[in-house]
Amino acid sequence: MELLFVALFGALIGLGARYFLPGRSTQGSVLVPAIGTAAASAVWVALTWLGWNWAGGWIWWMSLGGAAVSSVVLNLVISRRRIHADHRLLQRLANTGSAATA
């Protein structure tokens, strides 16, 4: 049951990262919330396997902190790479179009 709550909070953290950080137009609407959900769930499961108590506060802080860090970092990286790739494609298409008309 706690894993469900961790996944929900991870999705909310990812949703916040999506709407408070730049580059929102370069990715799908559920990508960053899905990253937050997956990160929070993966950290929670790993720490549970390591024997951390689910009633303790540290497992919550680590799981939700991992979701926040991964959502922010991957949002910034993905949007930066997408903008760069779009720019390269636009340049390539512009050069191809000018070569065809010459």
ABEGO torsion letter per residue (X at the ends): XAAAAAAAAAAAAAAAAAAABBGAAABBAAAAAAAAAAAAAAAAAAAAAAGBBAABAAAAAAAAAAAAAAAAAAAAAAAAAAAAAAAAAAAAAAAAAAAAAX
